[in-house]
Amino acid sequence: MAKAVVSTLTEVPEVLRGEYEVQDDGTFRLKLEGDYPGFAPAAEVEKLREKVNEFRANNIALDKKHKELQASLGRFNGVDPEEFHKLKTEYEKLKGAGVNDAKDVTLLISRQVEAATSPLTAKIAEMEKREAEAKEKLAVKNLESNLRNVAVKIGVEERAVADFVSRGFEVFNLEGKAANGEVPIFSKRKPSEPLSMEEWGLDLRSEAPHLFKPSKGGGAPPQGGGGGSPQRYISSDPLEFGKNLEDIASGKVGVAQ
């Protein structure tokens, strides 16, 4: 039987050598009509070769993708899918609320705390304001009451008490201390001590004598609410006046003119 393909024509009988034709690769192929038995057509072989190459390329691509997926999945080792889904849902909610990083979380919490505490803060501020107003009103009443008591004690006319109290508010603060703004006012008779209401009131005789009750006998003005004449009189010397301040205020001692 003649071979379909031979390397040299010497491999076939001489009578058959004319039935062979040389190929591009230097071999000789038998001239036959139709396909060679046991051989596929060249076109089909080329198609098969292309399929094989395509299959190989696909396999290489799939293998690369597989390795990439394996590497990606390695990052999720120990991750519970349900827990991940819950966390992702919460993350989406936070993101929808404007939270993108830790600073946004702090800001969001701060806003929520402020919103929750603002009504309480406002209420506390209102209570503190009312308390301060109440304390101020009480201090005003106390100062007015103390000035009225001094007015009665040193003999201020009943109709002039309001004027006396008004003058006192210009000298004494709500703590009952004599001051010119922030500067304290001290006694003229006892410079180391603050000016008292009684001393201020008695000194007011020379500035506004019309506020006091008229003098009763002996040319000396009454010095208090005792209802009678002073038991004794002293000179207007500041030192002597200071020593007898309480008795002058009570009416026991008078000041000679």
FIPA-406717 format. One line per 3 residues: number of its first residue (from 1); their letters; for each residue x, y negated, z negated of C-alpha. Coordinates in Angstrom, 1 decimal, always signed. Last residue first. Layout:
N
NUM	a	X Y Z ~ ...
end
This chain:
257
257	qav	-25.4 -122.9 -118.2 ~ -25.1 -120.3 -120.9 ~ -25.4 -116.7 -119.9
254	gvk	-27.9 -114.7 -121.9 ~ -27.4 -111.4 -123.7 ~ -30.1 -108.9 -124.7
251	gsa	-31.9 -109.3 -121.4 ~ -31.2 -105.8 -120.1 ~ -29.1 -107.0 -117.3
248	ide	-27.1 -109.3 -119.5 ~ -26.6 -106.4 -122.0 ~ -25.3 -104.2 -119.1
245	lnk	-22.9 -106.9 -117.8 ~ -21.5 -107.9 -121.2 ~ -17.8 -107.1 -120.4
242	gfe	-18.1 -108.4 -116.9 ~ -19.5 -111.8 -117.9 ~ -16.8 -112.3 -120.5
239	lpd	-14.2 -111.7 -117.7 ~ -16.0 -113.8 -115.2 ~ -16.4 -116.8 -117.7
236	ssi	-20.1 -117.9 -117.5 ~ -20.1 -118.4 -121.3 ~ -22.1 -116.1 -123.6
233	yrq	-25.5 -116.2 -125.1 ~ -27.1 -114.2 -127.9 ~ -30.3 -112.3 -128.7
230	psg	-31.7 -113.2 -125.4 ~ -35.3 -114.7 -125.5 ~ -38.2 -112.3 -125.2
227	ggg	-39.9 -110.1 -122.5 ~ -37.0 -107.6 -122.3 ~ -37.2 -107.6 -118.5
224	gqp	-33.9 -109.1 -117.8 ~ -31.6 -112.1 -117.9 ~ -33.8 -115.0 -118.9
221	pag	-32.3 -118.3 -117.9 ~ -30.5 -120.5 -120.5 ~ -31.5 -124.0 -121.1
218	ggk	-32.3 -123.2 -124.7 ~ -35.8 -122.2 -123.8 ~ -37.1 -119.8 -121.2
215	spk	-35.6 -120.1 -117.7 ~ -37.8 -119.5 -114.7 ~ -38.1 -116.0 -113.2
212	flh	-35.7 -115.2 -110.4 ~ -35.9 -115.3 -106.6 ~ -35.7 -119.1 -106.6
209	pae	-32.2 -118.9 -107.9 ~ -30.9 -117.8 -104.5 ~ -27.2 -118.2 -104.2
206	srl	-26.4 -118.9 -107.9 ~ -28.7 -116.2 -109.1 ~ -27.4 -113.7 -106.5
203	dlg	-24.4 -113.0 -108.8 ~ -26.8 -111.3 -111.1 ~ -28.1 -109.1 -108.3
200	wee	-24.6 -108.2 -107.1 ~ -23.6 -107.3 -110.7 ~ -26.7 -105.2 -111.1
197	msl	-26.3 -103.4 -107.8 ~ -22.7 -102.5 -108.6 ~ -19.6 -103.7 -106.7
194	pes	-17.0 -100.9 -106.6 ~ -14.4 -100.6 -109.4 ~ -10.8 -101.6 -109.4
191	pkr	-11.6 -105.3 -109.0 ~ -13.6 -105.3 -112.3 ~ -15.0 -108.9 -112.5
188	ksf	-15.2 -109.5 -108.8 ~ -16.5 -106.0 -108.2 ~ -15.4 -104.2 -105.0
185	ipv	-16.9 -104.2 -101.5 ~ -16.1 -101.2 -99.4 ~ -15.0 -101.7 -95.7
182	egn	-16.9 -99.5 -93.2 ~ -19.4 -102.2 -92.4 ~ -19.2 -104.6 -95.3
179	aak	-19.9 -102.2 -98.1 ~ -21.7 -101.9 -101.4 ~ -22.5 -98.2 -102.1
176	gel	-26.0 -96.9 -102.6 ~ -25.5 -94.0 -100.3 ~ -27.9 -95.6 -97.8
173	nfv	-25.6 -98.6 -97.5 ~ -25.6 -101.6 -99.9 ~ -25.1 -105.2 -98.8
170	efg	-27.7 -105.9 -96.2 ~ -30.2 -103.5 -97.8 ~ -29.8 -105.6 -101.0
167	rsv	-31.1 -108.7 -99.2 ~ -34.2 -106.8 -98.2 ~ -34.7 -105.6 -101.7
164	fda	-34.4 -109.1 -103.1 ~ -36.9 -110.4 -100.5 ~ -39.3 -107.6 -101.5
161	var	-38.8 -108.4 -105.2 ~ -39.7 -112.1 -104.7 ~ -43.4 -111.9 -105.6
158	eev	-42.5 -110.0 -108.8 ~ -39.9 -112.7 -109.8 ~ -36.5 -111.1 -110.4
155	gik	-35.7 -110.7 -114.1 ~ -32.5 -108.7 -114.2 ~ -34.2 -105.3 -115.0
152	vav	-37.1 -105.8 -112.6 ~ -34.8 -106.4 -109.7 ~ -32.5 -103.6 -110.7
149	nrl	-35.5 -101.2 -110.6 ~ -36.5 -102.6 -107.3 ~ -33.0 -102.1 -105.9
146	nse	-32.9 -98.5 -107.1 ~ -36.3 -97.8 -105.5 ~ -35.3 -99.3 -102.2
143	lnk	-32.1 -97.2 -102.2 ~ -34.0 -94.0 -103.0 ~ -36.7 -94.8 -100.4
140	val	-34.0 -95.4 -97.7 ~ -32.2 -92.2 -98.7 ~ -35.4 -90.2 -98.5
137	kek	-36.1 -91.7 -95.0 ~ -32.5 -90.8 -93.9 ~ -32.8 -87.3 -95.3
134	aea	-36.1 -86.9 -93.4 ~ -34.6 -88.2 -90.2 ~ -31.6 -85.8 -90.6
131	erk	-34.0 -82.9 -91.2 ~ -36.1 -83.9 -88.2 ~ -33.0 -84.0 -86.0
128	eme	-31.7 -80.7 -87.3 ~ -35.1 -79.1 -86.6 ~ -35.0 -80.5 -83.1
125	aik	-31.5 -79.2 -82.5 ~ -32.5 -75.8 -83.8 ~ -35.5 -75.7 -81.5
122	atl	-33.3 -76.8 -78.5 ~ -30.8 -74.1 -79.4 ~ -33.6 -71.5 -79.7
119	pst	-35.0 -72.5 -76.3 ~ -31.5 -72.4 -74.7 ~ -30.6 -69.0 -76.2
116	aae	-32.0 -66.7 -73.6 ~ -31.2 -68.9 -70.6 ~ -27.7 -69.5 -71.9
113	vqr	-27.2 -65.8 -72.6 ~ -28.3 -65.0 -69.0 ~ -26.1 -67.7 -67.5
110	sil	-23.1 -66.4 -69.5 ~ -23.8 -62.8 -68.5 ~ -23.9 -63.9 -64.8
107	ltv	-20.7 -65.9 -65.1 ~ -18.9 -63.0 -66.8 ~ -20.1 -60.6 -64.1
104	dka	-19.1 -63.1 -61.4 ~ -15.6 -63.2 -62.8 ~ -15.4 -59.4 -62.8
101	dnv	-16.1 -59.2 -59.1 ~ -18.8 -59.4 -56.4 ~ -21.9 -60.2 -58.5
98	gag	-24.4 -62.3 -56.6 ~ -27.6 -60.6 -57.8 ~ -27.7 -58.5 -54.6
95	klk	-24.2 -57.4 -55.4 ~ -25.3 -56.3 -58.9 ~ -28.2 -54.3 -57.4
92	eye	-25.9 -52.8 -54.8 ~ -23.5 -51.8 -57.5 ~ -26.3 -50.2 -59.5
89	tkl	-27.3 -48.1 -56.5 ~ -23.6 -47.1 -55.9 ~ -23.3 -46.1 -59.5
86	khf	-26.4 -43.9 -59.3 ~ -25.2 -42.3 -56.0 ~ -21.8 -41.6 -57.5
83	eep	-23.4 -40.0 -60.5 ~ -25.4 -37.8 -58.2 ~ -22.3 -36.9 -56.1
80	dvg	-20.3 -36.0 -59.3 ~ -16.7 -37.0 -58.5 ~ -14.1 -34.5 -59.8
77	nfr	-12.1 -34.6 -56.5 ~ -13.3 -37.5 -54.5 ~ -9.9 -38.7 -53.3
74	gls	-9.2 -35.2 -51.9 ~ -12.2 -35.6 -49.6 ~ -10.3 -38.3 -47.7
71	aql	-7.2 -36.1 -47.3 ~ -9.3 -33.2 -46.1 ~ -11.2 -35.5 -43.7
68	ekh	-7.9 -36.7 -42.2 ~ -6.7 -33.1 -41.9 ~ -9.9 -32.1 -40.1
65	kkd	-9.7 -35.0 -37.8 ~ -6.2 -34.0 -36.8 ~ -7.3 -30.4 -36.2
62	lai	-10.2 -31.6 -34.2 ~ -8.0 -33.8 -32.0 ~ -5.5 -30.9 -31.5
59	nna	-8.4 -28.5 -30.7 ~ -9.9 -31.0 -28.3 ~ -6.6 -31.4 -26.5
56	rfe	-6.2 -27.6 -26.3 ~ -9.8 -27.2 -25.0 ~ -9.1 -29.9 -22.4
53	nvk	-5.9 -28.3 -21.3 ~ -7.6 -24.9 -21.1 ~ -10.5 -26.4 -19.1
50	erl	-8.0 -28.1 -16.7 ~ -6.2 -24.7 -16.3 ~ -9.5 -23.0 -15.6
47	kev	-10.4 -25.6 -13.0 ~ -6.9 -25.1 -11.4 ~ -7.4 -21.4 -11.4
44	eaa	-10.8 -21.8 -9.8 ~ -9.3 -23.9 -7.1 ~ -6.5 -21.4 -6.6
41	paf	-9.0 -18.6 -6.1 ~ -8.8 -15.8 -8.7 ~ -6.7 -12.7 -8.1
38	gpy	-7.6 -9.0 -8.6 ~ -8.3 -8.3 -5.0 ~ -7.1 -11.3 -3.0
35	dge	-9.9 -13.6 -2.0 ~ -11.4 -13.8 +1.5 ~ -9.6 -13.0 +4.8
32	lkl	-6.1 -11.8 +4.2 ~ -2.6 -13.1 +5.1 ~ -0.2 -11.5 +2.7
29	rft	+1.8 -14.0 +0.6 ~ +5.5 -14.6 +0.6 ~ +7.4 -16.3 -2.2
26	gdd	+9.4 -19.5 -1.8 ~ +7.4 -21.5 -4.4 ~ +5.7 -23.5 -1.7
23	qve	+4.5 -20.3 -0.1 ~ +5.8 -18.3 +3.0 ~ +3.3 -16.4 +5.1
20	yeg	+3.0 -12.7 +5.4 ~ +1.3 -10.7 +8.2 ~ +4.4 -10.9 +10.4
17	rlv	+6.3 -8.8 +7.9 ~ +3.9 -5.9 +8.4 ~ +5.8 -4.1 +11.1
14	epv	+9.1 -4.6 +9.1 ~ +7.8 -2.6 +6.2 ~ +7.6 -4.7 +3.0
11	etl	+10.1 -5.5 +0.3 ~ +12.5 -6.9 +2.9 ~ +10.1 -9.8 +3.3
8	tsv	+11.4 -11.3 +0.1 ~ +9.7 -12.3 -3.2 ~ +6.5 -10.5 -2.5
5	vak	+2.8 -11.3 -2.8 ~ -0.1 -9.1 -1.7 ~ +1.9 -5.9 -1.8
2	am	+1.3 -3.4 +0.9 ~ +0.0 +0.0 +0.0
end
